[in-house]
Amino acid sequence: MSDNKNTQTRVTTVLQRMSEMVSKDARYADIFAGELNTMLEKIKQQDGFGEQAEYDPRGDGREGTFSLDYVAGIDDDCPHGIPTTHDCELRIQHGVCAGCGRQTVYPK
């Protein structure tokens, strides 16, 4: 039996569970959004997403200022055209641009 009791597994599991909660009930999105945005901002200020916030999950900081109120790939238009769609491992339908890799989540 493998020992998967590590921080990476715990964080991944909690984030997956939160994602499932949000997909089932939009009220959880409202509950999580403020605190999540605050946490991401603190990480960004400490260069946790790179010196120019290039790894910020809300959007590449070199291309603009992003928050949960403005997320790259959702709130801006992709310059490459219409994305293709597929289901990811969390069963969330994504539109993925072949040109830049931006993703748009489409509710099912």
Secondary structure by P-SEA (a helix, b strand, c coil): ccccccaaaaaaaaaaaaaaaaaacaaaaaaccaaaaaaaaaaaaacccccccccccccccccccccccccccccccccccbbbbbbccccbbbbbbcccbbbbbbcc
